[in-house]
Amino acid sequence: MPFELNEKLKNIEPYAPISGEYRIRLDANESFISLSDEVCDAISQRIESLKFNRYPDPFATELCSLFAKFYGIKSELVTAGNGSDELISVIMSGFLQKGDCVICLSPDFSMYEFYSHIVESNCIVVRKRDDFTVDIDEVISNANESNARMIIFSNPCNPTSIGIKREDVIKLIKRVSSLVVLDEAYMDFYDQSLINEVEQYDNLIILRTCSKALGMAAIRLGFAISNKKLTYTIRCVKSPYNVNSVTQAIGCAVFSNPDYIRRSIERIKTSRENLVEEMKKLEKNYPQELKIIANSANFVYTRFHKAEDLFHFLMNEGIIVRRFGDYLRITAGRNYENSELIFAIDKFLSGGETL
Ligand SMILES: *Cc1c(COP(=O)(O)O)cnc(C)c1O
């Protein structure tokens, strides 16, 4: 008998980011800032004294304590992961059993549904309102009616760039018996974090990533923050050496330079403000053609009348963004990148060029 894939893997497809060479990449919400010379020197020093023949620290102790110090929290509430993507997978495989109900929102980060499928849980998708805001009461009643074991969502949201107020998230956490996994991947660009009060809840895990505001997508590093009991459990279910020594060394070097991190975040926010300002001018000039939805993260989500044509037009100009149907998600980039993007959109909308 030939080997056959099981049901859940039969129609599986690999995650395929946009490939190819583009002059200007504004598609993946990465930081446009490269590490400073000071941070690079600190990295070199740490790498030089690294014991390559030895396994890494399984609990990334120094790294977790530097992360905790930066955010003003206790390091015993922090678990490091090989990107927050790994943590989503670890948390789902540990805290869910086959058939358990999980609440995801739509639209939201696509990996939640993917991992919930892999662990054979029952994913219930709650649609957001037409304006992409979240009806918290609807989420609460869905969770309680389905006896959901987990609710997972991003705040601010990828892809909509809409943020949810702290009070609303707290209301949700308090009114459900589900584990709430709150993905704060873009919270450095917004101001409604619950990271400082995570210990007050018995059902909250917060996720943070170093891939966006902190400019370290290459090294794969993320964190889970939760109360002591949940942290203990996450550390038990993760694989022992999930964060390699090179990543730990680089992470430590960066978090040892908090001023560098703060400056970088401010620069990205400034870039976002500039991008939004320019987009607003386009919106004013072409009211039939585009509508800005939100910009609480390091990207702007905008509806375009001709999103697909514009997407291909930009691609031909060497500029890559992410398209979701009639919407484009555009990451804030360097000044010249933002300018070239705006120039190209203007050219497209003014009808000066067609495909
Ligand atoms: C980018 C992103 C992640 C993935 O972060 P990694 O640490 O690079 O795995 C997780 N959640 C959201 C909402 C993201 O946009």
The ligand as a Tripos MOL2 file, in Angstrom:
@<TRIPOS>MOLECULE
LIG
   15    15     1     0     0
SMALL
NO_CHARGES

@<TRIPOS>ATOM
      1 C1          4.6810   39.5870   11.5830 C.3       1 LIG1
      2 C2          3.7050   39.0610   12.5710 C.ar      1 LIG1
      3 C3          4.0260   37.9880   13.4110 C.ar      1 LIG1
      4 C4          5.2450   37.1470   13.1930 C.3       1 LIG1
      5 O1          6.2970   37.5240   13.9100 O.3       1 LIG1
      6 P1          7.6410   36.6570   13.9300 P.3       1 LIG1
      7 O2          8.1700   36.9410   15.2780 O.co2     1 LIG1
      8 O3          8.4850   37.1790   12.8230 O.co2     1 LIG1
      9 O4          7.2960   35.2210   13.7530 O.co2     1 LIG1
     10 C5          3.1130   37.6080   14.3680 C.ar      1 LIG1
     11 N1          1.9220   38.2280   14.4810 N.ar      1 LIG1
     12 C6          1.5730   39.2460   13.6760 C.ar      1 LIG1
     13 C7          0.2460   39.8960   13.8380 C.3       1 LIG1
     14 C8          2.4500   39.6830   12.6860 C.ar      1 LIG1
     15 O5          2.0750   40.6430   11.8370 O.3       1 LIG1
@<TRIPOS>BOND
     1     1     2 1
     2     2     3 ar
     3     2    14 ar
     4     3     4 1
     5     3    10 ar
     6     4     5 1
     7     5     6 1
     8     6     7 2
     9     6     8 1
    10     6     9 1
    11    10    11 ar
    12    11    12 ar
    13    12    13 1
    14    12    14 ar
    15    14    15 1
@<TRIPOS>SUBSTRUCTURE
     1 LIG1         1 GROUP 0 **** ****
